[in-house]
């Protein structure tokens, strides 16, 4: 389900330039799977940034940097305990 979440996040970002929230996923994707997919998604958009850099396209790189910051800020606000539970 993490791979599904990552794929949906990437597809939605490429097609609409919007980040899907957890509530936009089917209930079969739990918060753990969403957050792990979200973390993996940052690697995918990082690869997009490299592609844009090779094409000398600055604006999409800046968009990706801002998105990475939003994701980082969200993940760091989560209270993760040793058994991987989110509160």
Protein Blocks (a to p, Z undefined) as FASTA:
>chain_A
ZZmmmmmmmmmmmmnopacdfklpcfklcfklmmmmmmmmmmmmmmmmmmmmmnopaklm
mmmmmmmmmmmmmmmmpccdfkopaZZ
